[in-house]
Amino acid sequence: MLELKDWAKESRFARKPWLVLGKGPTFSRRQEFDLDSYNKFSLNHVVREVKVDLAHIVDIDVAESCATSLLKNCQYLLMPRVPNVRHFPGEYLTLADWSKLIPELAQMDLQGRLVTYDFAHLDSDDPWTIVARYFSSEVALGVLGRMGVDKVFTLGIDGGTAYSQSFADLTKETLLANGQPSFDLQFGRLRELAQQLQLELTPLVSSSSSSSQVAPGKALPDTTVCGTRAQTQADYRPLTLSHLAVSVPDKLQMMEQEIRQLRTNFYAVSDDLQATTKELGIITDRLGWARDEIAEYQARVLDLEKSMHTIVQSKTWKLGRVFTKPVEVLTKKSKQ
């Protein structure tokens, strides 16, 4: 498996500008442009619609659903070292693990077409950790900037809350499934990345007016970066294996989410467990003290028994009994 850090330095592409393709409404206007004049970078399901030089996918379930298209339509596939699972961060299975379960990934790996990298939602000190706060369009800029690209165009990287009609079948399944309120969030972050990476970012079509082409150098919409990842562990609802024809990767995804839920439940009762453990420690200490007192009393009783035995066996005791015996007899007779 290729490491992004090494691959980015060694990869060779045609001397053409790069075009990042997303699933937004303006993707439907791709026929208006000569896509062959660009090196193409696709996001998620876009690879099923067009041939690209570099396809990027964050979620393993998307890779599985597009597996056949990945083999035919992309030169390289870029995925996180630990892929997401249905919009949740993965925790247990790495891309290498998934490659053993999805034959198409294994084939791309053997062909030297599978590239991996470290992915994060928060800033990292590692310059080769790719950070995306909201959407995968941020990853595209992060990767291309590290490849030394200085000019990037976009198509289908739009604001709002809709997909292109080409992806209408995914609306209920993946549209804003990460909990974000709108795709508008990405624009402020893209401007920030473009400045950091010193590259020129230009949409081929304005997402605010899809009837007119954007002039080179026109700025992206002035959208304030705000909001956080809304989908949390609390939103999780356990999946079951009741669905028919569940594939092995699907089962593993379900198991991963169930493990995550079990861990959440464990954390929920950990405070009670800690309090109970503390009380148990106190009770154990008290029981130890009681045992010590009992042992002390037992030792005293034994000492008394030994002393009594010594007295009874002594000559003085026996002689005393000889003199006191007649007195006892006389006392009994007088009473009669």
C-alpha positions in Angstrom: 0.0 0.0 0.0 1.3 3.4 -1.0 1.9 6.1 1.6 0.6 9.6 0.6 3.8 11.2 1.7 6.0 9.1 -0.6 3.4 8.9 -3.4 2.9 12.7 -3.6 6.6 13.3 -4.2 6.9 10.6 -6.8 3.6 10.7 -8.7 3.6 12.2 -12.2 0.5 13.6 -13.8 0.0 15.6 -17.0 0.8 19.3 -16.7 -2.8 20.3 -16.5 -4.9 22.1 -13.9 -6.7 20.0 -11.4 -10.5 19.7 -11.3 -12.2 18.5 -8.1 -15.6 16.9 -8.8 -18.3 16.7 -6.1 -21.9 15.6 -6.0 -23.4 19.1 -5.9 -26.0 20.3 -8.4 -23.5 21.9 -10.7 -22.0 18.4 -11.4 -25.0 18.0 -13.8 -23.3 20.7 -16.1 -20.1 18.7 -16.6 -21.0 18.2 -20.3 -20.5 21.9 -20.9 -16.7 21.6 -20.2 -13.8 19.7 -21.7 -13.0 17.5 -18.7 -10.1 16.0 -20.6 -8.2 19.3 -20.2 -8.0 18.7 -16.5 -6.5 16.2 -14.1 -9.6 15.0 -12.3 -10.0 14.4 -8.5 -13.3 12.8 -7.6 -15.0 12.8 -4.2 -16.9 9.7 -2.9 -19.5 8.4 -5.4 -18.5 10.7 -8.3 -16.1 8.0 -9.5 -19.1 5.9 -10.6 -20.0 8.6 -13.1 -16.7 9.7 -14.7 -13.2 8.5 -15.2 -10.7 10.3 -13.0 -7.0 10.4 -12.2 -7.5 10.3 -8.5 -10.5 9.1 -6.5 -11.0 9.9 -2.8 -13.3 8.0 -0.5 -13.6 8.4 3.3 -16.2 5.8 4.2 -15.6 2.1 3.6 -19.2 1.5 2.7 -18.9 3.9 -0.2 -15.8 2.1 -1.4 -17.7 -1.2 -1.3 -20.7 0.2 -3.2 -18.4 1.8 -5.9 -15.9 -1.1 -6.0 -16.4 -2.1 -9.6 -16.3 1.6 -10.7 -13.1 2.1 -8.8 -11.3 -0.6 -10.8 -12.5 0.9 -14.2 -12.7 4.6 -13.6 -9.8 5.8 -11.5 -6.0 5.6 -11.9 -5.4 5.9 -8.1 -7.7 5.5 -5.1 -7.0 7.6 -2.0 -8.4 6.5 1.4 -7.7 7.1 5.1 -5.6 4.6 6.9 -8.6 4.0 9.2 -11.7 4.6 7.0 -15.0 5.9 8.4 -17.9 3.4 8.8 -21.2 4.9 7.8 -20.2 8.4 8.6 -18.7 7.4 12.0 -15.0 7.4 12.6 -13.5 3.9 12.3 -11.8 2.5 15.3 -10.9 -1.1 14.8 -10.3 -2.0 11.1 -7.7 -0.4 9.0 -7.6 0.0 5.2 -5.3 -3.0 5.1 -7.9 -5.0 7.0 -10.7 -4.0 4.7 -8.6 -4.9 1.7 -8.8 -8.5 2.8 -12.5 -8.3 2.7 -13.2 -6.3 -0.4 -11.5 -8.0 -3.4 -11.4 -4.8 -5.5 -9.4 -3.0 -2.9 -6.9 -5.9 -2.7 -6.6 -5.8 -6.5 -5.9 -2.1 -6.6 -3.3 -2.6 -3.8 -1.5 -5.3 -5.8 -1.6 -3.0 -8.9 0.0 -0.1 -6.9 -3.1 2.0 -7.2 -4.1 2.3 -3.5 -2.8 5.3 -1.5 -3.4 5.8 2.2 -2.9 8.7 4.7 -3.7 9.7 8.2 -7.0 11.5 8.5 -8.3 13.7 11.3 -11.1 16.2 12.1 -8.9 18.4 14.3 -5.6 20.2 13.5 -2.5 18.1 13.8 1.2 18.9 14.2 2.0 16.3 11.6 2.1 18.0 8.2 1.0 14.8 6.4 -2.1 14.3 8.5 -5.0 15.5 6.3 -7.6 17.4 8.3 -11.3 17.8 7.3 -13.5 19.6 9.7 -16.7 19.4 7.6 -16.5 17.7 4.2 -14.1 15.8 2.0 -13.6 18.7 -0.3 -11.1 19.9 2.3 -9.2 16.7 1.9 -8.9 17.3 -1.8 -7.3 20.7 -1.3 -5.1 19.3 1.4 -3.8 16.5 -0.8 -3.4 18.6 -3.9 -1.6 21.4 -2.0 0.9 18.9 -0.7 1.4 17.6 -4.2 2.6 21.1 -5.2 -0.5 22.0 -7.2 -1.0 25.7 -7.5 -4.3 26.0 -9.4 -7.5 24.0 -8.7 -11.0 24.2 -10.3 -14.1 22.7 -8.8 -17.4 21.4 -10.2 -20.1 20.1 -8.0 -18.6 21.6 -4.8 -21.7 23.6 -4.0 -23.5 25.1 -1.1 -27.0 24.4 0.0 -28.5 21.0 0.9 -28.9 19.2 -2.4 -27.2 16.7 -4.7 -27.0 16.7 -8.5 -29.7 14.6 -10.1 -26.9 12.1 -11.0 -26.9 11.1 -7.3 -30.6 11.3 -6.6 -30.6 7.7 -5.5 -28.3 8.6 -2.6 -30.3 11.5 -1.2 -31.9 9.5 1.6 -28.8 7.5 2.3 -25.9 9.9 2.4 -27.1 13.5 1.9 -25.7 15.5 4.9 -25.5 12.2 6.8 -22.6 13.5 8.8 -25.0 15.8 10.7 -24.0 19.1 9.1 -26.8 21.6 8.4 -25.6 22.7 4.9 -22.7 22.3 2.5 -22.2 26.1 2.9 -19.9 25.3 5.8 -17.1 24.2 3.5 -16.5 27.5 1.7 -14.8 29.3 4.5 -12.6 26.4 5.3 -11.7 26.0 1.6 -10.7 29.7 1.4 -8.5 29.2 4.5 -6.9 26.1 3.0 -6.2 27.8 -0.3 -4.4 30.6 1.5 -2.4 28.2 3.6 -1.4 26.1 0.7 -0.9 29.1 -1.7 -3.1 27.8 -4.4 -5.7 29.4 -6.6 -9.2 27.9 -6.2 -11.9 28.7 -8.8 -15.3 27.1 -9.3 -16.2 26.4 -13.0 -19.8 27.2 -12.2 -21.1 29.5 -9.5 -23.2 27.4 -7.1 -25.3 30.5 -6.4 -26.1 31.0 -10.1 -25.7 27.8 -12.1 -26.6 29.5 -15.3 -23.3 31.5 -15.5 -19.7 30.4 -15.6 -17.4 31.9 -13.0 -14.6 34.1 -14.2 -11.1 32.9 -13.2 -10.1 34.3 -9.9 -13.6 35.0 -8.6 -13.8 34.4 -4.9 -15.9 31.7 -3.4 -19.1 32.7 -1.5 -18.5 34.5 1.7 -19.7 31.9 4.1 -18.7 31.9 7.7 -17.1 28.7 9.0 -19.2 27.6 11.9 -20.9 24.5 13.4 -19.5 21.2 14.6 -19.9 17.6 13.8 -23.5 17.1 15.0 -23.8 13.3 14.7 -22.5 11.8 17.9 -22.5 8.4 19.7 -25.8 9.4 21.3 -27.4 9.4 17.8 -26.3 5.8 17.2 -29.0 3.2 16.9 -27.7 -0.4 16.8 -28.0 -2.2 13.5 -29.2 -5.7 13.3 -28.4 -8.6 11.0 -32.1 -9.0 10.1 -31.4 -7.5 6.6 -31.3 -10.0 3.9 -28.1 -10.7 1.9 -25.8 -8.9 4.3 -22.3 -8.9 3.1 -19.3 -9.7 5.2 -18.1 -6.0 5.3 -21.6 -5.0 6.2 -21.6 -7.4 9.1 -18.3 -6.2 10.3 -19.5 -2.6 10.1 -22.5 -3.6 12.2 -20.2 -5.3 14.7 -18.0 -2.3 14.9 -20.9 0.0 15.7 -22.3 -2.5 18.2 -18.8 -2.6 19.9 -18.8 1.2 20.0 -22.3 1.2 21.6 -21.2 -1.4 24.1 -18.3 0.7 25.0 -20.5 3.8 25.4 -22.8 1.7 27.7 -19.7 0.7 29.7 -18.7 4.3 30.2 -22.2 5.1 31.3 -22.0 2.7 34.3 -18.3 3.2 35.1 -19.1 5.9 37.8 -21.4 3.5 39.6 -18.8 0.8 39.3 -16.2 3.1 40.7 -18.4 4.1 43.7 -19.3 0.5 44.4 -15.6 -0.5 44.3 -14.8 2.3 46.8 -17.6 1.1 49.2 -16.4 -2.4 48.8 -12.9 -1.3 49.9 -14.3 0.4 53.0 -16.3 -2.7 53.9 -13.2 -4.9 53.4 -11.2 -2.7 55.7 -13.9 -2.8 58.4 -14.1 -6.6 58.0 -10.3 -6.8 58.5 -10.5 -4.7 61.6 -13.3 -6.9 63.0 -11.2 -10.0 62.3 -8.3 -8.6 64.1 -10.4 -7.8 67.2 -11.9 -11.4 67.1 -8.4 -12.8 66.9 -7.3 -10.6 69.9 -10.3 -11.8 72.0 -9.6 -15.4 71.1 -6.0 -15.0 72.2 -7.2 -13.5 75.6 -9.6 -16.4 76.1 -6.8 -18.9 75.5 -4.5 -17.1 77.9 -7.3 -17.2 80.6 -7.9 -20.9 80.0 -4.2 -21.6 80.3 -4.0 -19.6 83.6 -7.0 -21.4 85.0 -5.5 -24.8 84.1 -2.2 -23.9 85.7 -4.0 -22.9 88.9 -6.1 -26.1 89.0 -3.0 -28.2 88.6 -1.0 -26.4 91.3 -0.4 -28.0 94.7 -1.7 -25.0 96.5 -5.0 -25.4 94.8 -5.2 -29.1 95.6 -4.2 -28.5 99.3 -6.9 -25.8 99.6 -9.5 -28.2 98.3 -8.6 -30.7 101.0 -9.2 -28.1 103.8 -12.3 -26.7 102.2 -14.0 -30.1 101.5 -15.1 -30.9 105.1 -16.5 -27.4 105.5 -18.6 -28.0 102.4 -19.9 -31.3 103.8 -20.7 -29.8 107.2 -22.5 -26.9 105.5 -24.7 -29.2 103.6 -25.6 -31.3 106.7 -26.5 -28.3 108.7 -28.8 -27.2 106.0 -30.5 -30.5 106.1 
